[in-house]
Amino acid sequence: MKVNTVFNSVELSYENSHMIIYAWLKMVWNDERLTWNPTDYDKINYITVEHHEIWHPDIMAYNNIDYNTIEDRYPLSMVRSTGEVMWVQPVKFRIHCQADMTYWPFDTQTGVLKIGSWVHSTNVINLTDTAHEIEVISPHSEWQILQVSSEKMTKIYSCCPNEPYNHVEYNITINRKINHYHSIVFIPASCTALMNLLVFWLSLDDRCKLIISLFNALIVVVILQVLYSKIPLILSTVPLITTYYTYSLALIVSTAIISVMIKNMVITRKPLSKPISSIIQSRLIEFLTMKEPSSNNRTENESNEIDLQYVEFDKRQAFAKIIDKICFVIFSIIYAILLSRFVF
């Protein structure tokens, strides 16, 4: 008997770990009892008969989760004068598929569909020719069929050691259409990273530093809520994109904390330690703060306490700018690693 499965559409249910398959199951077999001579019947070469009028094979999906049978919604079969019977049935299979959401929305899922006779062994029904086609009639909005491979399998069960049974295994691979995911994955990921890095280039007394950090954190929290609304929490695998946004939220909070600490350090009256003061007066400050280092002559020549406080204030500002630029470099490297690992 020949079995040809035409796959029309496939979708995935995360919550239930089910793959739903819409297909046409085409079966062709020979029945010697249904042969006739066309010349004896006005040259009629074929007829259509009701399902209950002739014998049909009990082909079904072994791993179908729903009621395990093929519904007779379109029961007509075509019988040729040679005894060849062709039966085409629209079918819907629901099989188990453990979804791996690690690379969402770039994920590719694979399910295995097993089709064969439920009762008859190869002595009665032998699947001699198995084939498959992909004909997308009603394309799914989110999933597309990437590849289908078929293989004929023969198995001997302990209950019937002398009767081998065969079935067809279809490995169905689908991938997600990612075009409409750019708005919640790529663009927000890049924008939140740039906004967080922008904070390190704002002036120390700019109130926008904290405002941007808080606004950025709010955006990331909203994005995480959107992601969790699309990705069930019951999954065993955590998508990398959610890991990225979790780390991104931690970096944004770290940026806000660093900004507050730097602000407090600048406005405090406590002088910097000698090692830090020596760094401030080195040429490193020219590169990181774009300013000439403060001269010691001013503190030596000026005796006024106010002038000394201004000198210390300038040093603290210079040191704060150094911290900002160092954090900018470190955070840029971290974001580059996170984006390359979890997003792009």
N, C-alpha and C positions, 0 to 999 in steps of 0.2 A: 504494500500500500504506500502511496506517495502522500507526503504531508508537506504543504507549503504554507508558511505563515507570513502574512503581509502585515507589517507593523505600521499602524497609522499615527498613534500618539502615545506618549508615555508621560506620566507625572509622578511626583514623589510626595508622600505624606510624612513629614518629619515626626509629628507627634506619635503616630502609630508605627513608624518604621516600615511603611508599606510602599511598594511600587505598584502603581496602577497602569495596566497595559490595555490599550484598545487596539484590536487587530482583527484581521479576517483569517479564519482558519480554513484553508482549502484542502480537502481530502479527496483522493482519487483511488478507486480500487476496482477490481474486476469481479463480476458476479455472473457465472456461467448460466445461471437460471434466467437471466434477463436478456438473453440474446435473441435476435430475430432477423429474418431476411427482409430488408427494406422493400424489395420488389413485391413481396406478398402483402404489403400494407401501404400501398400508394406511395412508395418511396419515402416513407417516414424514417428518418435516420436517428431521431432522438425524441424523447418525451420527457415531460416533467411530472414527477410524482410527489405525493405527500410523504412526509417523513415516516408516518406509521405504516405505510403500504409496503415498504421494502426494508431489508436489513441494513442497519447502520452500525459502524464500529463505535465502541464505547471509549472514544478518545477524550481524555480530560487532562487537566493540569494536576500533577501530583502534589504540588506545593501551593495550590490555590487556597487562600485563607477563607474566602467565601464558600458558599455551597458548591461542592466540588462536582460540577457538571457543566455541560455546555447547553445553554438555554435554546429551546427550539422556537425562537422568535420568527425565524424565516425557514420553515421546515421543507420547502420545496427542494428536490434534488433532480439533477439532470441525468438521464439514462440514455446511453447511445446504443445503437443496434449491436455493437460488438460486445456488449455487456459491461462496458466501462461506466462507472457511476461517479459523478462529481458532485460534491456537497460543499458549499461555501457558507460559512457561518460567521456573522459578526460576533465577536466575543469580547468579554471584559474580564481580565484576570487581575487579581489582587494578591501579590506575593510579598513575602517578607524581604526587606532590604535594610540592612543596618547602615544608616547614613553616616558618612564621615564628613563632618563639617569643618575640618581643620583649615582648609583653604577657601572657605566661603568668602566671596561669591564666585571664586574660580573652581569650585568643587566639581568633581566628576564622580558619578555614582554608577555602580554596576549591580544588576540583579540577575538571578538565574531562574529561568522558567523551564520546568520539566513537563513535557507532554508525552503521553503514551496511553496504551490500553490499560484499563483498570483491572480487567478480569482475564483477558485472553493473552496467552503466551505467544512466542514467535511462531509456534506451530499453526496458529490460527491467523494472527495478524503480525505480519513481518514488515516493519518500516524499511522498505528497500531504498527509497529515495527521499531524502529530506532536504528542503531548501528554505530560504527565507528572502524576503524583500522588504524594502523600506519605502513606503508610499505615504507621505504626509498629506492627509486630507484636511484635517483640522489641527493646524499647528498649535501647540501649547504656548501660552504667553510667556512662560518662564523657562521651560525645558525643551531641548531638542535632542533627537536621537543621534548619537555620535557614531555608534558602531553596533552591529549585531553579528555574532558568530554562532554557528550551530554545530552540534556534534551528536552523532548517534551513539548511544550507550546501551550495553547489554549487561544484565545482572541476573544472577541466580539466587533465589531466596531459599532460606532453610526449609520452608514449608513445602517447596516444590523443587527438589534438587535436579529433577530430570526435565524441567521446563524453563528454559531461559526467557526472560522478559526484556524487551528493549523499549527505549524511550528516547526522545530528543531533548537535548539540553540547549537552550538558547541563552547565551550570555549577552545581556543588553546593557550597553553603556550609554549613559546620557550625561550631558553637561548643561550648565546653566547659561542662559543668555544674560550677559553682564552689562549690556548697553545702558539700561535704566538704573544701574547701581552706581554709576559715576557720581550722581548727585549726593549719595550718602556714604561714599567710601573714599574716592580719590580726592575730590575737591575739598571736602571738609578736613581730611587728614593733612593736606598740604597747607591749607589756610590756618588751621590751629597751630601748626608748627611755626609758620612764619610770624604769626601774631605773638607767640610766646618768645621767639627770638628778638622781636622788635622791642620788647620791654627793656632789654639790656642796652639799647642805644638811646633810650630816653634820658633826659637830664635827671639828676638825682632828686631834685625838688619837684619833679613833675608828678602831680597826683594821678595822672593817667596810667602810671605804672601799675598801681593796684587795681584801677578800674578795668584795664585791659585784661589783667590776670583773672579777675573775678568773672568778667564777661566771657573770657575764653573757657574758663572752667564750666560755666553754665552751658556753653555750646557743646562741650564734650559730654556732659551729663545727658543732655537732650539726645545727642547722637547715640549714646549707649542705650538709652531707653528705646529709641527707634530700632536699633539692632536687635535688642532682646524681644521686641515685639514681632520681629521676623524670624528669629532663631529661638526655638524652644529651649528653656533652661534644663529640660530633662535629658538633653543629649549628653552622651558620654564624652564627646570631644568638644573642646573649647575652640572656636574659630580664632585664627590669628589676628583678625581685624579687631576683635573685641579686646584681645590682649594688648594690641597697639594702643587703643584708646584708653585702656586702663593705665598703661605706663605713661601715656601722654597727660592724663589727669594728674598723675603723681609729679610729673615734671612741671606742670603749671602751678601746682601747690608749692613745689620747691622754689619756683621763681618768685612767687609772692612772699614766701618766708625770707628768701635772700634779700628781696627789695626792702622789707621791713627792717631786717637786721642791719643792712647798709645805711638806711635812713637814720636809725638810732645811733649807729656808730658815728655818723657825720655830725649830728647835733649834740653829741655828748661833749663834755669839757675835758674828758680824760685824754691825756697826750698819748701818742703812739709809742710803742716800744722802740728802742734804738735799732734793732735789726730791720724793723719795718720802715723806720725813718731813713735808714741807709738805702733801702730799696727805692723809696720815693725819690731820693736825691740822685739815683743812678740814671743811666740813659734808657733804662727800660721804660721809664715814665714818658719819654719823648715818643716812643712807638705806640704805647697803649692809650695815652691820654691826649696826644697831639699838643702837648704843652711843654714849655721849658721847665726843668726841675727847679724847685725853690732853692735859693741860695742860702747858705749858712750865714753869709755876711749880714743878712737882714736881722737875724736873731741875735747876732753878736753886737751889732751896732745899735740896735734899737733897745732901749731900756723900758719903753712904755709897755705896761702889762697888756693893754688892748692890742697892740701890735703883735705881741707874742701869741695872743689868742687867735688873731687872724692867720698867723703863720701856721699854727697847729690845725686850724680849720682847713686851710688850703691843703695841708698834708693829708688830712682825713678825706677830703674830697678826691685828691689824687689817688689815694689808696682804694677808695670806693670805686673809682673808674677802672682801676686795674682789675678789681674783683669782677666788675661787670663784663669787661672784655674777656677775661679768662673763662667766666661762666658761659659767655656767648660761644666761645670756641668749643668748650666741652659739650654744651647742649646741642650745638650744631652736629657734632660727631655722633652723639647719641641719637638724634633725630634721623640722621642719615642711615644709621644702622637699623633703627626701628622701621623706617619706611621701606628700606630695601628688603628687610626680613619679613615684615608682616603685611605690607600693603602692595608694593609694586613687584 
